[in-house]
Amino acid sequence: MKGRIHGLLCFVCLLGLFISFMTPKAYACSRGPTTFEEDFLEASAIFTAKVTSVDAVYPSQKIAVVEPDKAFKGQSSTFVVTNDDSDQCGAGIEVGETYLFYSRGWDLPYVSVFDTHLLSTERAEMLTHWLLNRTENQQPKPPRTETILAYRQGEIRIFVEHHDRGYSKKSFITNNSIYVPLSFFNDTLWHSADWNEDKNEIVIDTTNRLEFEEPDPNALLAPHRGAPKEISAAYNDIKIKVKSETLKEHPEAFVSGDEIFVPLRVVAEKLGYEVEWVDTSSSVILHIPLEKQGGPKTLAMRYINNTGLEGKLEIERLTANEITYRVYHELLPKSIEVKPETVPFAELLKEELGYRKYGVQFYLKMDKQDIRLLVSHELLHKIESDASFREKVGAKLGQPMSEIPRNRILAVKDFE
């Protein structure tokens, strides 16, 4: 129940990152009580960092550029995003201060007031002490066999970006970590995974295989959700070597039946993935970091109705005075052909009840997914007020960008 309340709160907070609001409202920012463990599991990344700059971005957020220091979970980021309004759970972040951040979201790391802790405070000291015990107190233990509880066994669905790899039938959660059989890396991903019995060591590395094999159709069928199962786990200080480096601190690997089980997150991150866990659907999404992806990164633009009553207006052409778009709605069957519409650009600047009807988004269209960009207020003003500048923006749409905008902020200079 706590997880659902927390998830709902985060969803409300994240609305400000995806759309501009139809009307400004005063949201009382609050949440129910959570444990340190629940906060740890829900965060995409946990790290300390010093803030070097804070800037406002459209529509009502702030971006803080940071110098990361110590990571407790996931990949540290060089920036975090928060809502500008404290009533929308925005964090009060100041230049020169060092914070403990619990960020959420793999592409644009979002933090709320509940995820941002000034390092000198008693709360941050308590959390840091707990995190050190949680992440570093993993010294080898004597060989032993234990009975453990396997939660959600066979219920965990695996995605690599948008590729649905189906349900991993032998995977489960125990001791707050997702475990997969060693064969998972060979069968589900494109990595080699071997067992060196003489060295009591697991060896996982990359291969030259670039394409996915189609998953077993049965792996895409929703499993029966059941109670946790008791299984026998034999621990024997199994070493884990990933890309020629032996991991020093990690949840213990173990043998159960005729399978060796490995902690997924620590291995996947060492292989270069960013790991996203979606608790409501028991899904693991393995993201390939934007900087490591090949292929063109094509600039695209869309407008979103701030009332949420219409679909996305995907922009096909932008000129000084006109704009051409296709309307896409997630409820619309993919088989229906959507015809383009051309209207005066001023149509998208109209207001309803005194507030702007549409909000703009820019993103990089890539082979594996779309990456949303932040928009500076200066750029937005220039697009809306300068017809000749709109021609420059229109000329860039559908074209590869030579480089990714710094800290994902799209600015006027990117079109000059």
C-alpha positions in Angstrom: 0.0 0.0 0.0 2.9 2.3 0.9 4.5 1.7 -2.4 1.3 2.6 -4.3 0.9 5.8 -2.4 4.6 6.7 -3.0 4.2 5.8 -6.7 1.2 8.0 -7.1 3.0 10.9 -5.5 5.9 10.5 -7.8 3.5 10.4 -10.8 1.9 13.7 -9.7 5.4 15.3 -9.3 6.6 14.0 -12.7 3.6 15.5 -14.6 5.4 18.8 -14.5 8.3 17.3 -16.4 6.3 16.1 -19.3 3.6 18.7 -19.9 2.8 22.3 -19.2 -0.3 22.7 -17.0 -3.6 24.0 -18.3 -4.1 26.1 -15.2 -1.7 26.9 -12.3 -2.9 25.1 -9.1 -1.6 25.0 -5.6 -0.8 21.5 -4.8 -0.2 20.6 -1.1 3.0 18.6 -1.3 2.9 15.6 1.0 3.3 11.9 1.1 2.7 9.0 3.4 5.4 7.4 5.5 8.0 5.2 3.8 10.9 3.2 5.1 14.6 3.6 4.1 14.4 0.3 2.2 11.3 1.3 0.2 13.0 4.6 -0.8 16.1 2.7 -1.8 14.2 0.2 -4.0 12.1 2.9 -5.7 15.1 5.2 -6.6 16.7 4.8 -10.0 20.0 6.2 -8.7 21.3 7.4 -5.3 24.4 9.5 -5.1 26.0 12.6 -3.5 26.9 15.6 -5.6 27.8 19.2 -5.3 25.6 21.7 -7.2 27.5 24.0 -9.5 24.6 25.9 -11.2 20.8 26.1 -11.2 18.7 27.3 -14.1 15.0 27.5 -14.9 13.7 25.5 -17.9 10.3 25.3 -19.6 7.6 24.9 -18.6 8.1 25.2 -14.8 11.2 23.2 -13.7 14.7 23.8 -12.6 17.8 21.9 -13.7 20.7 21.7 -11.3 24.1 20.8 -12.8 26.1 18.8 -10.3 29.6 17.3 -9.7 28.9 13.7 -8.6 30.9 12.2 -5.8 29.8 8.8 -4.3 27.2 6.5 -5.8 25.2 4.2 -3.6 22.9 2.8 -6.4 22.7 3.1 -10.2 24.7 5.6 -12.3 25.4 9.1 -11.0 24.1 11.9 -13.2 25.7 15.2 -14.0 22.4 17.0 -13.5 19.0 16.6 -11.8 15.6 18.1 -12.6 13.0 19.2 -10.1 9.7 21.2 -10.2 10.1 24.9 -9.7 7.2 25.2 -7.3 7.5 23.7 -3.8 3.7 23.1 -3.9 4.5 20.6 -6.6 7.2 18.9 -4.5 10.0 20.9 -6.0 13.3 20.7 -4.2 15.0 23.8 -2.9 18.5 23.3 -4.4 21.3 25.9 -3.9 24.5 26.4 -5.7 27.6 25.4 -3.8 25.8 22.9 -1.5 26.3 19.2 -1.5 23.3 16.9 -1.4 22.3 13.3 -1.2 20.0 12.7 -4.2 17.5 9.9 -4.7 16.8 10.4 -8.4 13.9 8.8 -10.4 13.7 8.2 -14.1 16.5 7.0 -16.3 16.5 9.6 -19.1 15.8 12.9 -17.1 16.8 12.2 -13.5 14.0 13.8 -11.4 14.2 14.7 -7.7 11.5 16.0 -5.3 11.8 17.6 -1.9 11.6 14.1 -0.5 14.5 12.9 -2.6 16.9 15.7 -1.8 18.9 15.8 1.4 21.4 18.5 2.3 24.5 16.5 3.3 25.2 18.4 6.5 21.8 17.6 8.0 21.0 14.9 10.5 18.6 13.2 8.1 21.3 13.0 5.4 23.8 11.5 8.0 21.3 8.9 9.0 20.6 8.0 5.4 24.3 7.9 4.5 25.1 5.6 7.4 22.2 3.3 6.4 23.2 3.3 2.7 26.8 2.4 3.6 25.6 -0.6 5.6 23.1 -1.5 2.8 25.5 -1.4 -0.1 28.9 -2.1 1.4 28.3 -4.6 4.2 28.6 -7.5 1.7 31.8 -9.3 2.8 32.1 -13.0 2.0 30.5 -15.3 4.5 31.3 -18.9 5.3 29.9 -21.6 2.9 26.3 -22.5 4.0 22.9 -23.6 2.8 19.9 -21.6 3.6 16.2 -21.7 2.9 15.2 -18.4 1.3 11.9 -16.9 0.0 11.7 -16.4 -3.7 9.2 -13.6 -4.5 7.5 -13.1 -7.9 9.2 -16.2 -9.3 8.5 -16.3 -13.1 6.6 -13.0 -12.9 9.4 -10.7 -13.9 9.2 -9.3 -17.4 12.4 -8.2 -19.2 12.7 -5.4 -21.7 15.9 -4.1 -23.4 14.8 -0.7 -24.5 11.6 -1.4 -26.4 12.4 -5.0 -27.1 10.1 -7.2 -25.1 12.1 -10.3 -24.0 9.2 -11.9 -22.2 8.9 -13.3 -18.7 12.1 -14.7 -17.2 10.6 -17.9 -15.8 13.3 -18.7 -13.3 14.0 -15.2 -12.1 12.8 -14.0 -8.7 13.3 -11.4 -5.9 15.0 -12.3 -2.7 16.7 -10.2 -0.1 15.6 -7.1 -2.0 17.5 -8.0 -5.1 16.4 -9.5 -8.4 18.2 -12.8 -9.2 18.5 -14.4 -12.6 20.0 -17.7 -13.7 23.4 -17.5 -15.2 22.0 -18.7 -18.5 19.8 -15.5 -18.6 22.7 -13.5 -20.1 23.2 -16.0 -22.9 19.6 -16.7 -23.6 17.9 -13.3 -23.1 20.7 -10.9 -23.8 23.7 -10.9 -26.2 26.4 -11.7 -23.6 28.5 -14.7 -22.9 28.2 -16.3 -19.4 30.4 -19.2 -18.2 31.1 -21.0 -15.0 34.8 -21.7 -14.1 34.5 -24.5 -11.5 38.2 -24.5 -10.8 38.2 -20.9 -9.8 34.7 -20.9 -8.3 34.0 -18.0 -10.6 31.3 -16.7 -12.9 32.6 -15.0 -16.1 30.3 -12.7 -18.0 31.3 -10.7 -21.1 30.1 -9.1 -24.3 29.8 -11.0 -27.6 29.7 -10.0 -31.3 26.0 -10.9 -31.5 24.2 -7.7 -32.3 20.6 -8.8 -33.0 18.1 -10.3 -30.7 16.6 -13.8 -31.3 12.8 -13.8 -31.2 11.7 -14.8 -27.7 9.7 -18.0 -27.1 6.0 -17.1 -27.6 5.2 -18.8 -24.3 7.6 -16.3 -22.6 5.2 -13.5 -23.5 2.2 -15.1 -21.8 1.3 -13.5 -18.4 2.2 -15.9 -15.6 0.1 -16.9 -12.7 0.8 -14.7 -9.7 1.4 -16.7 -6.7 2.8 -16.6 -3.1 6.5 -16.5 -2.4 8.2 -19.9 -2.6 10.7 -21.5 -0.3 13.9 -22.6 -2.1 17.2 -24.0 -1.0 20.2 -21.7 -1.7 23.8 -23.0 -1.4 26.3 -20.2 -0.8 30.0 -20.8 -1.4 31.7 -17.3 -1.9 31.1 -17.5 -5.7 33.2 -14.8 -7.5 31.6 -12.7 -10.3 33.9 -11.4 -13.1 32.3 -9.0 -15.6 34.3 -7.7 -18.6 37.5 -9.0 -17.0 36.9 -7.2 -13.7 36.1 -9.1 -10.5 33.3 -7.4 -8.6 34.3 -6.6 -5.1 30.9 -5.8 -3.4 27.7 -7.4 -4.5 24.8 -9.5 -3.3 26.0 -13.1 -3.0 25.5 -15.5 -6.0 24.3 -18.9 -5.0 23.3 -22.4 -6.4 19.8 -23.6 -6.3 19.0 -27.0 -7.9 21.2 -27.2 -11.0 21.3 -23.4 -11.6 23.6 -20.7 -10.5 21.7 -17.5 -9.6 23.3 -14.1 -10.1 22.2 -10.6 -8.8 20.9 -8.8 -12.0 21.4 -5.1 -11.2 25.1 -5.1 -10.3 26.0 -7.3 -13.3 23.8 -5.3 -15.8 25.2 -2.0 -14.7 28.8 -3.3 -15.0 27.9 -4.4 -18.6 26.9 -0.8 -19.3 23.1 -0.9 -18.9 21.0 1.5 -16.9 18.5 -0.5 -14.9 14.9 0.6 -14.4 12.5 -1.4 -12.2 8.8 -0.9 -12.6 7.2 -2.4 -9.5 3.6 -2.2 -10.6 4.2 -4.5 -13.6 7.2 -6.4 -12.2 9.2 -5.3 -15.2 12.9 -4.7 -15.6 13.9 -2.3 -18.4 17.6 -2.4 -19.4 18.5 0.9 -21.0 21.5 1.5 -23.2 22.9 5.0 -22.2 22.3 7.6 -24.8 26.0 8.4 -25.1 26.8 4.8 -26.0 24.1 4.4 -28.7 25.2 4.5 -32.3 23.2 5.7 -35.3 21.6 9.1 -36.0 20.0 11.2 -33.3 17.2 13.0 -35.2 15.6 16.1 -33.8 11.9 16.0 -33.5 9.2 18.2 -32.1 5.7 17.7 -30.8 2.9 19.7 -29.1 0.8 18.3 -26.3 -2.7 19.5 -25.3 -2.4 20.6 -21.7 -5.9 19.4 -20.9 -4.8 15.8 -21.8 -8.0 15.5 -23.9 -6.2 15.2 -27.3 -3.3 13.2 -28.5 0.2 14.4 -29.3 0.7 16.7 -32.3 3.8 15.2 -34.0 5.3 18.0 -36.1 6.3 17.2 -39.7 7.0 20.7 -41.0 7.5 24.2 -39.4 7.8 27.4 -41.4 7.6 31.0 -40.5 3.9 31.1 -40.4 2.6 27.5 -40.7 2.9 24.2 -39.0 2.0 20.7 -40.2 1.3 17.9 -37.8 -0.3 14.5 -37.4 -2.4 13.7 -34.3 -1.4 10.6 -32.5 -3.3 9.1 -29.6 -2.3 6.0 -27.6 -5.9 4.8 -27.8 -5.9 5.1 -31.6 -5.4 1.7 -33.4 -2.1 1.6 -35.2 -3.8 0.4 -38.3 -5.6 3.7 -38.8 -3.8 6.1 -41.1 -3.5 9.6 -39.7 -3.5 12.4 -42.2 -1.3 15.5 -41.8 -3.0 18.8 -41.0 -1.5 22.3 -41.8 -2.6 25.3 -39.7 -1.3 28.8 -39.0 1.4 28.6 -36.3 -0.7 31.1 -34.3 -3.3 28.3 -33.7 -0.9 26.6 -31.3 -0.5 29.8 -29.3 -4.2 30.1 -28.5 -5.4 30.2 -24.9 -8.4 28.7 -23.2 -9.7 30.3 -20.0 -6.7 32.6 -20.0 -4.1 29.8 -20.2 -2.1 28.3 -23.0 -3.7 25.3 -24.6 -0.6 23.6 -26.0 2.8 22.9 -24.7 5.9 22.1 -26.8 8.3 19.2 -26.4 11.6 18.5 -28.3 13.2 15.1 -28.4 15.8 13.0 -30.1 14.3 10.3 -32.2 16.6 7.2 -32.2 16.6 3.7 -33.3 15.9 2.2 -29.9 13.8 5.0 -28.2 13.0 8.7 -28.0 15.0 10.9 -25.7 13.2 13.9 -24.4 15.1 17.2 -24.2 14.6 20.2 -21.9 13.8 23.6 -23.4 15.3 26.9 -22.3 12.8 29.8 -21.8 14.8 31.9 -24.2 14.4 29.3 -27.0 10.6 29.1 -26.4 10.3 32.8 -26.6 12.3 33.0 -29.8 10.2 30.3 -31.5 6.9 32.0 -30.5 8.0 35.6 -31.4 10.4 35.3 -34.3 9.1 34.0 -37.6 12.5 33.9 -39.3 13.8 31.9 -36.3 11.0 29.4 -36.8 12.3 28.8 -40.3 15.7 27.8 -38.7 14.0 25.4 -36.3 11.9 23.9 -39.1 15.1 23.3 -41.2 16.6 21.3 -38.3 13.6 19.1 -37.7 14.1 15.6 -39.1 17.9 16.1 -39.3 20.5 14.4 -37.2 22.0 16.5 -34.5 25.8 16.7 -34.6 26.0 16.4 -30.8 23.7 15.9 -27.8 22.8 19.2 -26.1 24.7 19.7 -22.9 22.7 18.5 -19.9 19.9 17.8 -22.4 18.9 21.5 -22.6 18.0 22.7 -26.1 18.9 26.4 -26.5 18.8 29.1 -29.1 22.5 28.5 -30.1 21.5 25.0 -31.3 19.7 26.6 -34.2 21.9 29.5 -35.1 
